[in-house]
Amino acid sequence: MSSEAVVIVGRKKPWNYVTACITVFNSGSKTLIIRGRGENISRAVDVANLLQRNIAGARIIDVRILEESISGSSRMVPVIEIVVENPHLKENKR
């Protein structure tokens, strides 16, 4: 199993994360994970949709819905991981 690049979505505008995803694809990664936690889940979905609409060939291949505990407490936070693939790229072997 190869390690996939992860773009963690925070409070910035979605286009900033789209740019980060394009940078990951241009560096040779064929797949990447867009990860949003808590209130940033909807922004992560926006980023994935913008990628699909604006990059030819980019497509969502998997969506994972998880829960993760916040360090130092027993409180659980929802997490979404969206796996996006750009099949037009050949993955670099590092």
C-alpha positions in Angstrom: 0.0 0.0 0.0 1.5 3.3 -1.1 1.2 6.4 1.1 -1.2 9.0 -0.3 -0.8 12.8 -0.1 -3.2 14.4 2.3 -4.6 18.0 2.0 -6.1 19.0 5.4 -8.9 21.6 4.9 -9.2 24.3 7.5 -10.7 27.8 7.5 -9.2 29.3 4.4 -11.2 29.7 1.2 -11.8 26.6 -0.9 -9.7 27.8 -3.8 -6.6 27.8 -1.6 -7.0 24.1 -1.0 -7.8 23.4 -4.7 -4.4 25.1 -5.5 -2.8 22.8 -2.9 -4.4 19.7 -4.5 -3.2 20.8 -8.0 0.3 21.2 -6.6 0.1 17.6 -5.2 -1.0 16.3 -8.6 1.7 18.3 -10.4 4.3 16.8 -8.1 3.4 13.4 -9.5 0.9 11.9 -7.1 -2.0 10.1 -8.8 -4.3 10.1 -5.8 -4.8 12.4 -2.8 -7.0 12.6 0.3 -8.9 15.7 1.1 -9.5 15.7 4.8 -12.0 17.9 6.7 -12.9 17.8 10.4 -15.9 19.2 12.2 -17.1 22.4 10.8 -14.7 22.2 7.9 -16.4 19.1 6.4 -18.6 21.1 4.1 -15.5 23.1 2.9 -13.7 19.8 2.1 -16.7 18.7 0.0 -16.6 22.0 -1.8 -12.9 21.5 -2.6 -13.5 18.0 -4.0 -16.4 19.3 -6.1 -14.3 22.2 -7.4 -11.5 19.8 -8.4 -13.9 17.6 -10.2 -15.4 20.5 -12.2 -12.2 22.3 -13.0 -9.6 19.5 -13.6 -10.2 17.3 -16.6 -10.1 13.7 -15.4 -10.2 14.3 -11.7 -12.8 12.1 -10.0 -13.8 11.1 -6.5 -13.1 7.4 -6.0 -13.9 7.0 -2.2 -15.5 8.8 0.7 -14.8 7.8 4.2 -16.8 9.1 7.2 -14.9 8.7 10.5 -14.8 9.9 14.1 -11.7 11.0 15.9 -11.2 11.9 19.5 -9.7 15.3 20.4 -6.4 15.0 22.2 -6.8 15.3 25.9 -10.5 14.7 26.1 -13.1 12.0 25.4 -15.0 14.2 22.9 -15.5 12.8 19.4 -15.3 14.9 16.2 -16.6 13.8 12.8 -14.1 13.6 10.0 -14.5 13.1 6.2 -11.8 11.8 3.9 -12.4 12.2 0.2 -10.1 10.3 -2.0 -9.6 12.0 -5.4 -7.8 10.5 -8.4 -6.3 12.0 -11.5 -5.9 9.0 -13.8 -4.2 11.1 -16.5 -1.1 11.2 -14.3 1.4 8.4 -13.8 2.4 8.0 -10.2 6.0 8.7 -9.3 7.9 5.9 -7.5 9.7 7.5 -4.6 
